[in-house]
Amino acid sequence: MATAVPAERDAVARAFGTRAHEMPLPGATLHRVGGDRYDLLAAGVGPALAAASTATALTAAALRGTPYGLVVSTGIAGGFAPDAPLGSLVVADAVTAADLGAETPDGFLPVTELGFGTVHHRPPESLVREVAAATGARVGSVLTVSTVTGSAQRAAELRARHPRALAEAMEGFGVAEAAAAHGTPVLELRAVSNPVGPRDRAAWRIGDALAALTEGFGKLAPVLESWTSYDRAE
């Protein structure tokens, strides 16, 4: 499981109720929890660092002969009101790079319309359904941005381009790119700490979001344990 920062990693670790032990990697440190069944990684802020750190962990596991069966990108996020209120959980049915492309006189073009790359990774549908049922998470697109939205205009533009978007964060697409390179399924689960739009630090509820993340992962563990029953070819 990859988070951006240690506070998010620790919120997830609390759900498993066990002391983590560290496994150093080049440029990153894994924290093994849950009776050595899960590895947690504070992958760093932004899609590039998240991709690099996740790729390091995936490669190290593959070289050990113990490749991962699933990568989960998680942490806090901004939520698009009113569909993703503060403290709610969001599970992505599409992990989307919202600003990977080019500006043109006619507006933004994603890299896919420029003839290369991808802007979506889709978690397994059956897994998304089970996670939503177990945690009460809302299902929709989670956008990955390199610059956090700070205005109502920008929020409206993103929602117009991505009508099913529920949240924005900065790491999911990078994590998903690394997972895809290894042929590993990916999931993104986010807890909403603030509304997408004008930045108002007084309105942020980071503590509540971290608590929701801990609670959500407590309910998520049985779903992860039964992962082998899912069709990984989805």
LUMMIMAR-633320 format. One record per residue: x, y, z of N, C-alpha, C in turn. Coordinates in nm, 2 decimals, padded with zeros to 4 digits. Layout:
REM LUMMIMAR-633320
n.u:n.v:n.w:ca.u:ca.v:ca.w:c.u:c.v:c.w
X:Y:Z:X:Y:Z:X:Y:Z;
...
***
This chain:
REM LUMMIMAR-633320
n.u:n.v:n.w:ca.u:ca.v:ca.w:c.u:c.v:c.w
00.08:-00.12:00.00:00.00:00.00:00.00:00.09:00.12:00.00;
00.06:00.22:-00.09:00.14:00.34:-00.10:00.06:00.46:-00.06;
00.12:00.54:00.03:00.06:00.67:00.07:00.16:00.78:00.04;
00.12:00.90:00.05:00.21:01.01:00.01:00.30:01.04:00.13;
00.25:01.05:00.25:00.33:01.10:00.36:00.32:01.00:00.48;
00.41:01.01:00.58:00.41:00.91:00.69:00.28:00.92:00.77;
00.21:01.04:00.79:00.09:01.05:00.87:-00.02:00.96:00.81;
-00.03:00.95:00.67:-00.12:00.87:00.61:-00.09:00.72:00.62;
00.04:00.69:00.61:00.09:00.55:00.63:00.05:00.51:00.77;
00.08:00.59:00.87:00.05:00.55:01.01:-00.10:00.53:01.03;
-00.18:00.61:00.97:-00.33:00.59:00.98:-00.37:00.46:00.93;
-00.31:00.41:00.82:-00.34:00.28:00.77:-00.29:00.17:00.86;
-00.16:00.19:00.91:-00.10:00.09:01.00:-00.19:00.07:01.12;
-00.25:00.17:01.18:-00.33:00.16:01.30:-00.45:00.06:01.28;
-00.49:00.05:01.15:-00.61:-00.04:01.13:-00.57:-00.19:01.15;
-00.44:-00.22:01.14:-00.40:-00.36:01.15:-00.36:-00.39:01.29;
-00.34:-00.29:01.38:-00.32:-00.32:01.52:-00.19:-00.39:01.55;
-00.10:-00.39:01.47:00.03:-00.46:01.49:00.15:-00.36:01.47;
00.26:-00.39:01.54:00.37:-00.31:01.53:00.44:-00.34:01.40;
00.48:-00.23:01.32:00.54:-00.25:01.19:00.69:-00.27:01.21;
00.75:-00.35:01.13:00.90:-00.35:01.12:00.94:-00.30:00.99;
01.06:-00.23:00.98:01.11:-00.16:00.87:01.19:-00.25:00.77;
01.18:-00.22:00.65:01.26:-00.29:00.54:01.31:-00.18:00.45;
01.44:-00.14:00.47:01.49:-00.03:00.39:01.50:-00.07:00.24;
01.47:00.03:00.15:01.49:00.01:00.01:01.57:00.13:-00.04;
01.62:00.13:-00.16:01.69:00.25:-00.21:01.58:00.37:-00.23;
01.61:00.47:-00.15:01.52:00.59:-00.15:01.39:00.57:-00.08;
01.36:00.46:-00.01:01.23:00.44:00.05:01.24:00.34:00.16;
01.14:00.33:00.25:01.14:00.23:00.35:01.00:00.17:00.36;
01.00:00.04:00.35:00.87:-00.03:00.37:00.85:-00.06:00.52;
00.72:-00.05:00.56:00.68:-00.09:00.69:00.58:-00.21:00.68;
00.63:-00.32:00.73:00.55:-00.45:00.72:00.46:-00.46:00.84;
00.33:-00.48:00.81:00.23:-00.49:00.92:00.13:-00.61:00.89;
00.04:-00.62:00.98:-00.06:-00.73:00.96:-00.01:-00.87:00.96;
00.08:-00.90:01.05:00.14:-01.03:01.05:00.22:-01.06:00.93;
00.29:-00.95:00.88:00.38:-00.96:00.76:00.30:-00.99:00.64;
00.17:-00.96:00.63:00.09:-00.98:00.51:00.09:-00.85:00.42;
00.11:-00.73:00.48:00.10:-00.61:00.40:00.23:-00.52:00.42;
00.27:-00.46:00.31:00.38:-00.36:00.32:00.32:-00.22:00.29;
00.36:-00.13:00.38:00.32:00.01:00.37:00.44:00.09:00.32;
00.41:00.19:00.23:00.52:00.27:00.18:00.47:00.41:00.17;
00.54:00.50:00.24:00.52:00.65:00.22:00.60:00.69:00.10;
00.53:00.69:-00.02:00.59:00.70:-00.14:00.64:00.84:-00.18;
00.59:00.94:-00.11:00.62:01.08:-00.14:00.51:01.15:-00.21;
00.52:01.28:-00.22:00.42:01.37:-00.27:00.44:01.39:-00.42;
00.33:01.38:-00.50:00.34:01.40:-00.64:00.35:01.27:-00.72;
00.30:01.27:-00.85:00.29:01.14:-00.92:00.43:01.09:-00.96;
00.53:01.18:-00.98:00.66:01.13:-01.02:00.73:01.05:-00.91;
00.74:01.11:-00.79:00.80:01.04:-00.68:00.72:00.92:-00.64;
00.59:00.93:-00.64:00.51:00.81:-00.61:00.53:00.70:-00.70;
00.55:00.73:-00.83:00.57:00.62:-00.93:00.71:00.56:-00.91;
00.81:00.65:-00.88:00.95:00.59:-00.86:00.96:00.51:-00.74;
00.90:00.55:-00.63:00.90:00.48:-00.50:00.83:00.34:-00.51;
00.71:00.35:-00.57:00.63:00.23:-00.59:00.70:00.13:-00.68;
00.76:00.18:-00.79:00.84:00.09:-00.88:00.95:00.02:-00.81;
01.02:00.10:-00.72:01.13:00.04:-00.64:01.08:-00.08:-00.56;
00.97:-00.05:-00.49:00.91:-00.16:-00.40:00.87:-00.28:-00.48;
00.80:-00.26:-00.60:00.76:-00.37:-00.68:00.87:-00.45:-00.74;
00.98:-00.38:-00.78:01.09:-00.44:-00.84:01.17:-00.53:-00.73;
01.18:-00.47:-00.61:01.25:-00.54:-00.50:01.17:-00.67:-00.47;
01.04:-00.66:-00.46:00.96:-00.78:-00.43:00.97:-00.88:-00.54;
00.97:-00.84:-00.67:00.99:-00.93:-00.78:01.12:-01.00:-00.78;
01.23:-00.93:-00.75:01.36:-00.99:-00.74:01.37:-01.09:-00.63;
01.29:-01.06:-00.52:01.29:-01.16:-00.40:01.22:-01.29:-00.44;
01.14:-01.28:-00.55:01.06:-01.40:-00.58:00.93:-01.39:-00.51;
00.89:-01.28:-00.45:00.76:-01.26:-00.38:00.69:-01.14:-00.44;
00.64:-01.14:-00.56:00.58:-01.03:-00.62:00.45:-01.00:-00.55;
00.41:-00.87:-00.55:00.28:-00.83:-00.49:00.17:-00.87:-00.58;
00.05:-00.90:-00.51:-00.07:-00.93:-00.59:-00.16:-00.81:-00.61;
-00.14:-00.70:-00.53:-00.22:-00.59:-00.54:-00.15:-00.47:-00.49;
-00.16:-00.35:-00.55:-00.11:-00.23:-00.50:-00.23:-00.13:-00.47;
-00.23:-00.08:-00.35:-00.33:00.02:-00.31:-00.27:00.15:-00.29;
-00.32:00.25:-00.36:-00.28:00.39:-00.34:-00.38:00.45:-00.25;
-00.34:00.51:-00.14:-00.43:00.56:-00.04:-00.38:00.69:00.03;
-00.47:00.75:00.10:-00.44:00.87:00.17:-00.55:00.97:00.18;
-00.53:01.09:00.21:-00.64:01.19:00.21:-00.64:01.26:00.07;
-00.75:01.33:00.05:-00.78:01.39:-00.08:-00.87:01.51:-00.07;
-00.88:01.59:-00.17:-00.98:01.69:-00.18:-01.11:01.63:-00.24;
-01.23:01.66:-00.20:-01.35:01.61:-00.25:-01.43:01.71:-00.32;
-01.49:01.67:-00.43:-01.58:01.76:-00.51:-01.72:01.76:-00.44;
-01.75:01.88:-00.39:-01.88:01.90:-00.33:-01.99:01.90:-00.43;
-02.11:01.85:-00.40:-02.15:01.79:-00.27:-02.14:01.64:-00.27;
-02.08:01.58:-00.38:-02.08:01.44:-00.39:-01.99:01.36:-00.30;
-01.88:01.43:-00.26:-01.78:01.37:-00.17:-01.75:01.46:-00.05;
-01.84:01.46:00.05:-01.82:01.55:00.16:-01.70:01.52:00.25;
-01.67:01.62:00.34:-01.56:01.60:00.43:-01.58:01.47:00.51;
-01.47:01.39:00.53:-01.48:01.27:00.61:-01.53:01.15:00.54;
-01.58:01.16:00.41:-01.62:01.05:00.34:-01.51:00.97:00.27;
-01.53:00.85:00.24:-01.43:00.77:00.17:-01.47:00.76:00.02;
-01.37:00.75:-00.07:-01.39:00.74:-00.21:-01.31:00.63:-00.26;
-01.36:00.54:-00.34:-01.28:00.43:-00.41:-01.29:00.46:-00.56;
-01.18:00.46:-00.62:-01.17:00.49:-00.76:-01.21:00.37:-00.85;
-01.31:00.40:-00.94:-01.33:00.30:-01.05:-01.24:00.34:-01.18;
-01.18:00.47:-01.17:-01.09:00.51:-01.27:-00.99:00.60:-01.20;
-00.86:00.57:-01.22:-00.75:00.65:-01.16:-00.70:00.73:-01.28;
-00.72:00.86:-01.27:-00.71:00.95:-01.39:-00.61:01.06:-01.38;
-00.52:01.07:-01.48:-00.43:01.19:-01.48:-00.51:01.30:-01.54;
-00.54:01.40:-01.45:-00.62:01.51:-01.49:-00.56:01.62:-01.58;
-00.42:01.63:-01.56:-00.36:01.74:-01.63:-00.24:01.70:-01.71;
-00.24:01.57:-01.76:-00.14:01.52:-01.84:-00.18:01.54:-01.99;
-00.12:01.64:-02.05:-00.16:01.67:-02.19:-00.11:01.80:-02.23;
-00.18:01.88:-02.31:-00.14:02.00:-02.37:-00.25:02.10:-02.37;
-00.22:02.23:-02.35:-00.31:02.34:-02.37:-00.31:02.38:-02.51;
-00.43:02.40:-02.57:-00.44:02.45:-02.71:-00.54:02.57:-02.71;
-00.55:02.64:-02.82:-00.64:02.75:-02.83:-00.79:02.71:-02.81;
-00.81:02.58:-02.83:-00.95:02.53:-02.81:-00.97:02.46:-02.68;
-00.87:02.46:-02.59:-00.88:02.40:-02.46:-00.78:02.29:-02.44;
-00.80:02.22:-02.33:-00.70:02.12:-02.29:-00.72:01.99:-02.37;
-00.61:01.93:-02.41:-00.61:01.80:-02.48:-00.53:01.70:-02.40;
-00.59:01.59:-02.36:-00.51:01.48:-02.29:-00.42:01.42:-02.38;
-00.31:01.35:-02.33:-00.21:01.29:-02.41:-00.27:01.19:-02.51;
-00.38:01.12:-02.47:-00.44:01.02:-02.56:-00.48:01.09:-02.69;
-00.53:01.21:-02.68:-00.58:01.28:-02.81:-00.46:01.34:-02.88;
-00.34:01.34:-02.82:-00.22:01.38:-02.89:-00.15:01.26:-02.96;
-00.21:01.14:-02.93:-00.16:01.02:-03.00:-00.07:00.93:-02.93;
-00.05:00.95:-02.79:00.04:00.87:-02.72:-00.01:00.86:-02.57;
00.05:00.77:-02.50:00.02:00.76:-02.35:-00.11:00.71:-02.32;
-00.14:00.72:-02.19:-00.27:00.69:-02.13:-00.30:00.79:-02.02;
-00.43:00.80:-01.99:-00.47:00.89:-01.88:-00.56:00.82:-01.78;
-00.59:00.70:-01.80:-00.67:00.62:-01.71:-00.61:00.49:-01.68;
-00.62:00.45:-01.55:-00.60:00.31:-01.51:-00.73:00.27:-01.44;
-00.78:00.15:-01.47:-00.91:00.11:-01.41:-00.89:-00.01:-01.32;
-00.91:00.01:-01.19:-00.91:-00.11:-01.09:-01.01:-00.21:-01.13;
-00.99:-00.34:-01.09:-01.08:-00.44:-01.11:-01.22:-00.41:-01.06;
-01.32:-00.42:-01.15:-01.46:-00.38:-01.11:-01.51:-00.46:-00.99;
-01.49:-00.59:-00.98:-01.54:-00.67:-00.87:-01.48:-00.62:-00.74;
-01.35:-00.59:-00.74:-01.28:-00.54:-00.62:-01.34:-00.41:-00.58;
-01.36:-00.32:-00.67:-01.41:-00.19:-00.64:-01.55:-00.21:-00.57;
-01.63:-00.29:-00.63:-01.77:-00.32:-00.57:-01.76:-00.37:-00.43;
-01.67:-00.47:-00.40:-01.65:-00.52:-00.27:-01.60:-00.42:-00.17;
-01.51:-00.34:-00.21:-01.45:-00.24:-00.12:-01.56:-00.13:-00.09;
-01.64:-00.09:-00.19:-01.74:00.00:-00.16:-01.85:-00.06:-00.06;
-01.88:-00.18:-00.08:-01.98:-00.25:00.01:-01.93:-00.26:00.15;
-01.80:-00.29:00.16:-01.74:-00.31:00.29:-01.72:-00.18:00.37;
-01.68:-00.08:00.30:-01.64:00.05:00.37:-01.74:00.16:00.36;
-01.84:00.15:00.27:-01.93:00.26:00.25:-01.87:00.37:00.16;
-01.76:00.34:00.09:-01.70:00.44:00.01:-01.79:00.47:-00.11;
-01.78:00.59:-00.15:-01.85:00.63:-00.28:-01.76:00.60:-00.40;
-01.82:00.56:-00.51:-01.75:00.51:-00.62:-01.75:00.62:-00.73;
-01.63:00.65:-00.79:-01.62:00.74:-00.90:-01.47:00.76:-00.94;
-01.44:00.85:-01.02:-01.31:00.88:-01.06:-01.23:00.96:-00.96;
-01.11:00.92:-00.94:-01.02:01.00:-00.85:-00.91:01.06:-00.95;
-00.90:01.19:-00.95:-00.81:01.26:-01.04:-00.67:01.27:-00.97;
-00.57:01.26:-01.05:-00.43:01.29:-01.00:-00.39:01.42:-01.07;
-00.35:01.51:-00.99:-00.30:01.64:-01.03:-00.16:01.67:-00.98;
-00.09:01.75:-01.06:00.05:01.79:-01.01:00.04:01.92:-00.93;
-00.07:02.00:-00.95:-00.09:02.12:-00.88:-00.23:02.11:-00.82;
-00.23:02.12:-00.68:-00.36:02.12:-00.61:-00.45:02.23:-00.65;
-00.58:02.20:-00.68:-00.68:02.30:-00.71:-00.69:02.41:-00.60;
-00.69:02.54:-00.64:-00.70:02.64:-00.55:-00.81:02.75:-00.58;
-00.89:02.72:-00.68:-00.99:02.82:-00.72:-01.12:02.75:-00.76;
-01.23:02.82:-00.75:-01.36:02.76:-00.80:-01.36:02.74:-00.95;
-01.29:02.83:-01.02:-01.29:02.82:-01.17:-01.21:02.69:-01.20;
-01.10:02.66:-01.14:-01.03:02.54:-01.17:-01.11:02.42:-01.14;
-01.17:02.42:-01.02:-01.26:02.31:-00.98:-01.37:02.28:-01.08;
-01.43:02.39:-01.13:-01.54:02.37:-01.23:-01.48:02.32:-01.36;
-01.36:02.36:-01.40:-01.30:02.31:-01.53:-01.27:02.16:-01.51;
-01.22:02.12:-01.40:-01.19:01.98:-01.38:-01.32:01.89:-01.39;
-01.42:01.94:-01.32:-01.54:01.87:-01.31:-01.61:01.86:-01.45;
-01.60:01.97:-01.53:-01.65:01.97:-01.66:-01.58:01.87:-01.75;
-01.45:01.85:-01.74:-01.38:01.75:-01.82:-01.40:01.61:-01.76;
-01.42:01.60:-01.63:-01.43:01.47:-01.57:-01.56:01.47:-01.48;
-01.68:01.45:-01.55:-01.80:01.46:-01.47:-01.82:01.36:-01.36;
-01.75:01.25:-01.37:-01.77:01.15:-01.26:-01.66:01.16:-01.15;
-01.58:01.27:-01.16:-01.48:01.28:-01.06:-01.54:01.31:-00.92;
-01.49:01.24:-00.82:-01.53:01.26:-00.68:-01.42:01.33:-00.60;
-01.29:01.31:-00.64:-01.18:01.36:-00.55:-01.06:01.38:-00.64;
-00.97:01.46:-00.58:-00.84:01.48:-00.65:-00.73:01.46:-00.54;
-00.62:01.40:-00.59:-00.50:01.38:-00.51:-00.38:01.40:-00.60;
-00.27:01.36:-00.55:-00.15:01.39:-00.63:-00.06:01.26:-00.66;
-00.11:01.14:-00.62:-00.02:01.03:-00.64:-00.08:00.91:-00.71;
-00.21:00.89:-00.72:-00.27:00.77:-00.76:-00.22:00.73:-00.90;
-00.22:00.82:-01.00:-00.18:00.78:-01.13:-00.04:00.74:-01.14;
00.05:00.80:-01.06:00.19:00.75:-01.06:00.20:00.61:-01.00;
00.13:00.59:-00.90:00.13:00.45:-00.84:00.08:00.35:-00.94;
-00.03:00.39:-01.01:-00.09:00.30:-01.10:00.00:00.27:-01.22;
00.07:00.37:-01.27:00.17:00.35:-01.38:00.27:00.25:-01.34;
00.33:00.26:-01.22:00.43:00.16:-01.17:00.37:00.02:-01.16;
00.25:00.01:-01.11:00.18:-00.12:-01.10:00.16:-00.18:-01.23;
00.11:-00.09:-01.33:00.08:-00.15:-01.46:00.21:-00.20:-01.53;
00.32:-00.14:-01.50:00.45:-00.18:-01.56:00.48:-00.32:-01.51;
00.44:-00.36:-01.39:00.46:-00.49:-01.34:00.34:-00.59:-01.36;
00.24:-00.54:-01.43:00.12:-00.62:-01.45:00.05:-00.65:-01.32;
00.05:-00.56:-01.22:-00.01:-00.58:-01.09:-00.14:-00.49:-01.08;
-00.25:-00.55:-01.04:-00.37:-00.47:-01.02:-00.35:-00.36:-00.92;
-00.43:-00.25:-00.94:-00.42:-00.13:-00.85:-00.56:-00.09:-00.80;
-00.56:-00.04:-00.68:-00.68:00.02:-00.62:-00.64:00.15:-00.56;
-00.74:00.25:-00.57:-00.71:00.38:-00.50:-00.83:00.40:-00.40;
-00.80:00.43:-00.28:-00.90:00.46:-00.17:-00.86:00.58:-00.10;
-00.94:00.68:-00.10:-00.91:00.81:-00.04:-01.02:00.86:00.06;
-00.97:00.93:00.16:-01.06:00.99:00.26:-01.05:01.14:00.24;
-01.17:01.20:00.23:-01.18:01.35:00.20:-01.15:01.43:00.32;
-01.05:01.52:00.30:-01.01:01.61:00.41:-01.05:01.76:00.39;
-01.08:01.79:00.26:-01.11:01.93:00.23:-01.18:01.93:00.09;
-01.26:02.04:00.07:-01.33:02.05:-00.06:-01.23:02.09:-00.17;
-01.25:02.05:-00.29:-01.18:02.09:-00.40:-01.23:02.23:-00.44;
-01.14:02.33:-00.45:-01.17:02.47:-00.48:-01.08:02.57:-00.40;
-01.14:02.68:-00.37:-01.05:02.78:-00.30:-00.99:02.73:-00.17;
-00.86:02.75:-00.15:-00.79:02.70:-00.04:-00.83:02.77:00.09;
-00.89:02.70:00.18:-00.93:02.75:00.31:-00.88:02.66:00.42;
-00.76:02.68:00.47:-00.70:02.58:00.56:-00.79:02.57:00.69;
-00.86:02.67:00.73:-00.95:02.66:00.84:-01.06:02.55:00.82;
-01.09:02.53:00.70:-01.20:02.43:00.67:-01.15:02.29:00.65;
-01.02:02.27:00.65:-00.97:02.14:00.63:-01.00:02.05:00.76;
-01.02:01.92:00.74:-01.04:01.83:00.85:-00.95:01.71:00.83;
-00.82:01.74:00.84:-00.73:01.63:00.82:-00.74:01.52:00.92;
-00.75:01.56:01.05:-00.76:01.46:01.15:-00.88:01.37:01.13;
-01.00:01.42:01.09:-01.12:01.34:01.07:-01.09:01.25:00.95;
-01.02:01.30:00.85:-01.00:01.22:00.73:-00.91:01.10:00.76;
-00.80:01.13:00.84:-00.71:01.02:00.88:-00.78:00.91:00.96;
-00.87:00.96:01.05:-00.95:00.87:01.13:-01.04:00.78:01.04;
-01.10:00.84:00.94:-01.19:00.77:00.85:-01.11:00.67:00.77;
-00.98:00.70:00.74:-00.89:00.61:00.66:-00.86:00.49:00.75;
-00.83:00.51:00.88:-00.81:00.40:00.97:-00.93:00.31:00.98;
-01.05:00.37:01.00:-01.17:00.29:01.01:-01.20:00.21:00.88;
-01.17:00.28:00.77:-01.20:00.22:00.64:-01.11:00.10:00.62;
-00.98:00.11:00.65:-00.89:-00.01:00.63:-00.92:-00.12:00.73;
-00.98:-00.09:00.85:-01.02:-00.19:00.94:-01.13:-00.28:00.87;
-01.22:-00.22:00.80:-01.32:-00.29:00.73:-01.27:-00.35:00.60;
-01.17:-00.30:00.54:-01.12:-00.34:00.41:-01.04:-00.47:00.42;
-00.97:-00.50:00.54:-00.89:-00.61:00.55:-00.95:-00.74:00.50;
-01.07:-00.78:00.54:-01.13:-00.91:00.49:-01.14:-00.91:00.34;
-01.16:-00.80:00.28:-01.17:-00.79:00.13:-01.03:-00.82:00.07;
-00.93:-00.76:00.13:-00.80:-00.78:00.08:-00.76:-00.93:00.10;
-00.80:-00.99:00.21:-00.76:-01.13:00.24:-00.82:-01.22:00.13;
-00.94:-01.19:00.08:-01.00:-01.27:-00.02:-00.97:-01.23:-00.16;
-00.87:-01.15:-00.18:-00.83:-01.10:-00.31:-00.81:-01.21:-00.42;
-00.76:-01.33:-00.38:-00.74:-01.44:-00.47:-00.87:-01.49:-00.54;
-00.98:-01.46:-00.48:-01.11:-01.50:-00.54:-01.15:-01.42:-00.65;
-01.09:-01.30:-00.67:-01.13:-01.21:-00.78:-01.07:-01.25:-00.91;
-01.13:-01.21:-01.02:-01.08:-01.23:-01.15:-00.98:-01.12:-01.18;
-00.85:-01.16:-01.18:-00.75:-01.06:-01.20:-00.74:-01.02:-01.35;
-00.81:-01.09:-01.44:-00.80:-01.05:-01.58:-00.90:-00.95:-01.62;
-00.98:-00.89:-01.52:-01.08:-00.79:-01.55:-01.02:-00.67:-01.62;
***
